[in-house]
Amino acid sequence: MNINSNKPTVLILGGGLAGLSCAIRLLDTGMKVTVLEATPILGGRATSWRDSDGDVIDNGFHVFFPYYEHLLTFYKKLGIEDQIHWKPAAFLTRENGGHQVICRFPALPAPFHLLWGTLQLLRRTFLFSFTDKLAFVWSCLRTALASNTSVENADDLSYAEWTRRSLISSRTPYIIIDSAIRALTFLTSQQVSAKIALKWLRKISRNYHTTRVGIARRGLGELWVKAAQQYILKHGGHIVCSTSAQHFEIHNNKIATIVCSDGVRRTANYYVAAMNVFDLRPIIPPAWLQQAYFRNLHHLKNAPSLTAHLFFDNRITSFDSAAFAHDKIFNTHVDISLTHQHCDSNTGSIFQLVLSPADHLLNLPDEMITTKIKEDFYEIWPEAKKCKLKKIVLLRDRQGVYAALPHMENYRPTQKSPIDHLFLAGDYTSSPIGSGGMETAVWSGNQAAQEVIAQHNKNLNDYIETVDWELPRLKTAVG
């Protein structure tokens, strides 16, 4: 459907995955789009840059799964789908003293691929008791057999509560995959909604292929962000960075003007708020808070995390996929010197570490956090002591996501708001996918674009019907 004949204008607030995917979808229909980004660089949480030493700094550790259908379709549109390096279905767990366990999922029909890999992991690990291991196997089977209805109705429980209810014993099998859940949701198994955790587990249990992990061959800022920016500019879109929406001026309960941080007042036919929900809430007009849709945004909470980069002078490992650690300040890590194309064979290991949840860390000084990182890292990678740690970079900004706690699904807003020319996009918005993240962000951007198109077509049809009704009457009056 092409609507070039009307050229409506759209102002998108936020230049992350949700905002840029929405912009591209709207540009493809012929709309005139402007993107405002509050920071100097695009990409939101899924971005990267080079520091003063020329090293790539990723804003978080991002992995891809084969079931990220909307994200991968978006990358294909940008012509960068070949920049994801798909790894065999294998995950590494490092334990104290350097003992490691590799969990491999064989090419067997579901759920036997998952069961076989899990049994191999449990047979080799020293971290858990036999009772815990047995309980975890039963929990995996119950997850695979759960009905869609029971999963959808599990939002009133945490994943830990859900697993305990399925067992005669009071043991806690969820601790075995707690590191993975922390990395995906920035919450512990005792915090995250069972619905969100179960949806993820059921996706990877579909078949052997869905257990694979993809890692970008470059920093995301140089990968998708640059490609998206070029696409938008090539198709007539506009991008303004270091500029944010400060205030909505409303008239008759509609947005008349948006006052921006650069002093410019901007107007458009339609507005898409693709910004962080925690930045959106302060600028919502008080009059709109009479509606539950906008009040519900204040129920959403932040799940903070931190990201650390450790640069060594020599390679420490040859394992080039995601690795996990239990009972450490960090839960997931990867050596990107083995995955990024800019790293040659002489580059030392560059570990990215995810620290989540990070509520208890936010008020601590960087030095205290990095000291603990090094202590825990050397416990599970003792061979790293033979290498020189050249530098450590700790990231605090743009690290959190909305917290997928129990009962939060009721408060996630739809992309279409009660204000007929305002739409929301972001991984915190309502989605059939489940948890937040890159896939949900792109889905929400696409959905917001569809809602804008639908609203514009409705407005256009209403206008045509009005003209068709008025013309005969006007002709009679003139005659």
N, C-alpha and C positions, 0 to 999 in steps of 0.2 A: 504494500500500500504506500503510495507516494503522495505527500501533501504539500508539494512545492508551491502549489497555487496560493497558499495562505501564509507560508513562512512564519509560523508563530515563533516567539522567542521563549527560550527556557534558560533560567539561571540556576546553575547547580552549585550548591554550597558544599565543597569538600572534594578533594582530588585524590581520594584513595581508590581502591578497587571498585567500590560501589558507585562512586561518582563518575569515574572514567568509563566504566562499562555502560553506565546509563547514558553518558554523553555520546558515546559511539553509536549506540542503538538509535538515539534520537537523530543524530546527524544523518544516519542512513535513510531516515524517512524524509529528510529535507528540512527539518527544523533548524532554527538558528540557535546555537548553544554557546553559552559562556560558562566556564568553570572558575570558581573562586577557591583558592587553596590558602589556608591560613599560614602555612609554613613556607620556607623558601623552596622546598622540593616537593614533587608529587609522589604519590604512591601510598600514603598513609602508613600503616604498620608494615605493609609488604613492599619495602623499598630498601635501598642501599646507597652508599656513597663512598668516596675515597677520602681517607684522612690525610693529614699533612705529610705523612710518610708515603703516600701513594697506595696504601693498603685498602682493600675492599672491606667495608664495615657493613654487615647485614643487620638490618633493624629487626632482629629476631631470627630464630631458626625455623625455616619454612620447608615443609615436605609436602609432596603431592601424592595422591592416591588415584588409582585408575577410575574410581567412581566419582571423581570431581568432574562430572560431565560438563557443567556450565563453564567452569574455569578453563578446562582444556579446549572447549569449543571457542572460547574467547581468545585463547592463545593461538589457536589455529587461524582465526580471523586476522590476528596480528602477524601471522607468518612466523611464529617463534616456537611452534609446538615441538620442533626437533631439539630445542635447547633444554629439554627435561631428560635427564639421564635416569632410565628406569633400572632399579636394582633388583636382583633376585629376591625372592621372599625369604629374607634372613634378617634377624635382629640380634644384636650383641648385648649381653649383660656383663658388666664388669663388677667384680667383687673385691673385697679387701685382699691385699697381697698380690693382686694381678690375676687372680683366677677369673677366667672368662668362660661364658656359656653362650654358644651361638644357637639360636632357635631358628631352624629352617623348616619352611612349610613345603612339603612335596606336592607334585602335580597329581593330586588325588581328588576324587569327587568330594564335594562338600557333604557333611562337615568333617570327613575323615582327614582332609588336609590340615585342618585346624587342630583336630584331636592329636594327630601324630606329632605335629610340631610342638604342641603343648606338653605332651608326654616326654619328648626328648629334652625339653627345657627343664622340666621338673626332675627328671632322672639325674641331671648333671649339676643342678644348683645346690649349694650348701646353705642357702639363706633361709629355707623354710622347712617346717616339720612335715612329717609324713601326713599328719591329719590335715594340715593346711593344703597340701598338694592334692589330697583326695577330695577335699571340699571344693577346691578350685576346678577340678575336672567336672564335678557334678554341676557346678555353677555354669561352666561353659556349655554343657549339654542342655541345661535348662534355658540358657539364653538362646541357643540355636532353635529350640523347640517352642519358644514363646510365640504366642499369636500376635498379630499386628495390633489387635485391640488391647491386649494386655500391656504392650509396650507403650501405646498412646496414653494409656491410663496410669502410667507409672511416674507421672510428674510430681506426685505428692510424696514421693520417697526419695531419699538419696540412694546412690548405687550401693553403698555399704549396707543400708537397711534392706534393700531389695535382696541382696545375696544372703543376708542373715535369715530373712524370713523363709528362704527356700531350704534351710538346713536344719537338721536335728541338733547338730553341734552348734556351739556358740563361737566356733572359730571364725576367722575373718579371711576368707580366700581372696577378697578383693585386693589385698596388699600385694599380691603377685603382679598385678598389672597396674598398680597405683602410679608408677612412674610414667607409663604411657598416658594415663588419664590426666595426670598433672600437666604433661607436655601439650596435650590437645585442648584442654579446657582451662588451664591455670587454676584448677581446683583439685582438692583431694577427692578420693572415692567417698569419703564421709560427707563431703559438701555437695558434689555435683548431682544434679537430677538424674534419677535412674533412667528416665526416658531418653535423655541425651546420651548417656553412656551406652545404653542398650542399642540405640540406633547405630552408633558407631561400631559396636561389636558385631551386630548383625550384618553390617555392610562388609566387613572384612571376612565374615564367615560365609559369604555367598559362594566363593570359589577360590581356587588357587591364585588366580590373577589379581583379585582384589586385595591380596595381602602384600603385593609389591609396593615399594616406596619409590617415588621419583624425587630427585634432587636437582635443582637448577645448576646448569653448567656455568652460570655467571651470577653476579649479584643481581637481585631483582630490579634495582634501580637502572642497571644497564640492560636488563633483559626486557621485561614487559613495560616498565614505566616509560622508557625512551620510545618504544614502539607505539604505545598508546598516544603519547604526546604528538608524535609525528603524524599519526593517523588523524587525530583531531584537527591539527593545524592544516593538514593537506585538504581536509573536507570542509574547510571554512569555519571551524570552531575557534573560539578564543579561550585563552587560559591566562588567568591573573593570579600570580603567586604572592605570598606575603600579605595577603588581604583576606580579612574575615568579616562575616556579618556580625554587626554589633547590636542592631536593634531593628525590630519589625515595626514600621509605622502602619497602622491599620485604619481602614475606613469602611464602615458598614460591614465589619467583621471580616474584611478581606485585606490582604497585603496591598497597601498602596505603594510603599517604597521600602527598600532595605537600606539602612544606613550602614556603610562599610567602614572598616578601620582606616582606609586610605582617604576618608573624607568624602567619598563619592556616594551619592544616592542612586541606587540602581533599581530599575523596574523591569518586569518581564510579563509575558502572558501566563507563564507557569513557573513554579519554583520547586526544586527538588533539594531537600535538606539531606545531604549524604555525608554529613559531618558526624563526629563522635556524639553519641547521645548525651554525654556529660557536658559537652560544649553547647549542645542545642538547648538544653533545659533552661539555662539562665536567660535566653533571649525570647522565650515563648511569652507572648503578651498575656498579662494576668487575666484578661477577659476570656481567653481560651481555656483557662484552667477550670472553668465551670463544666467542661466536657471531660468525661472519664478517659477518653482517648489520650488527652494530653496529661491528665493527672497521673495516669498509669506509668508514664515515663519516669516518674519520680520513685517508683518502686524498684527500678532496675539498679543494680549495684555493679561496682567495678571489681574485676578480678585481676589484680596487678601481677606483673612478672618483671624480671630483669634478664638481660642478656649479657653474657660475657664472652670476649674473644681472647684466647690465649695464643700468643705467637712464639713458637719455639724455633731454634736454629737448625734442628734436624728432625727428620721424620720419626715418629714414634710408633705408628701402626700402619698396616696395609688394609685395614677394614674400612671400606668407603661408604658405609650406610649408617643408619641411626643406631646409637648405642645408649643403653640405659644404666642408671645407677640407683640403688636403693639406699634410703636413710642418709643421703648426702644433701648438701645445700643446693646442688643442681640435680636434675632428674634425667635429662636427655642431652646428648651431645653428639657432634659429628666432626670429623677432620675434613674441612673443606679444601685443604691443600690437595686432596685426592680427587676432588670433584670439580673444582672451578678451573676453567680453561686457562686463566691467566697464571696459574701456578705450574711451574715446570718441576722436573724431577729434583732440582736442587733446592726447591723451596722447603723450608721446615714445616712441621705440622702446624696447622692453624685450627684450633678447636673452637667451635661455637658451643656455648653451654646455655641451657634454659634453666632459670631459677624461678620456680613457681610451685605453689603460691608464694607471693613475696610480701604479704601484708606486714609480716614481722621484720622485714629487712629494710623497708622504705626509709625509716628514720635513722638507720645506722650509717655511720660515715663509710665512704668508699673503701678506705684502707682496711677497716674491720671486715667488710664483706669479701674483699679480694684475698685477704689473709686466710679466711675460712675456705674460699674456693681452692686456693693452692693446696691447703692441707688435705682437703677431701680428694682433690684430683690425684695427688701423689699417693694416696692410700690405694686407689684402684689402678693407677698407672705408675707403679714404682719405677718402671724403665724410663719415665720422663725425667727422673732426677739426674740422669746422665746428660741431659740436654740443658741448654741455657734458655730460660724463659726471657725472651727479649722484651716483651711488653704485654700488658693486660689491659683491655678496654672494657669498661663496664657501662652499659647503656641503661638509662632510667626513663627517658622520654618516650612517649608513644609505645609503651610496652603492654598496657593492660587491655583487656577485652571485657565485654559485659559478662557478668557472672551467671552461668547457667545453673542457678540454684533451684531446688524444688519449688514449685508453684509459680515460677517466673514466666512460664509459657503463657499464662493468663494475661500477663501485662505487656507482652511484646506487641507492638503496634503493626497494623497492616500498612502496606506502602501507600495506600490512598487514605488521606486524612479527611476529617469532616469539612475542612476548608477546601472548596472544590478546585482551587488552583495550587494547592500545596501538597507535596508528596514526600514521603520519607524513604530513604534507602540506607542500608547498613546491615552488618551481620547481626545486630541486635533486634532487627525487625522480624516479624512473624514469617516463618518459612517452613515448608514441609521437610527440609533437609535435616533440621535438628540444631546442632550446636553452631556457634559462630565460627568465623574463619574465612578463608579465601573463597571457598566454594559458595558459602551462603552470601557473602558480600556481592559476588558477581550475580547470583540468582536475584538478589534483592534489587540490584541496579537494573537488570533486565525487566523485572516485574514493575518497578517504578516507571520505567520508560513506557511499558505497555499501558499502564494506567494513565500516563500523560496523553498518549495517543488516543486512548478511548475517551478521555474527557474532552479532548479537542474535537474529536469527531462528533461527540454529543453536542457540544456548543455550536459547532458548524451546522449540524442538522436542525438544532433549535432555531438558529438564525434564519436558515433557509425557509423553515416552516412559517416563521413570523413574517418574512418578506412575502411569501406566497399568499399569506392571509391578508396582509396589509395592502398589496398592490391593487387588487380589484376594488377595494373600498376607496383607495386614493384616486383611482381612475374615475370612479363614479362621482366623487366629490369634485374633481377637477372639471368633469364634463358638465 
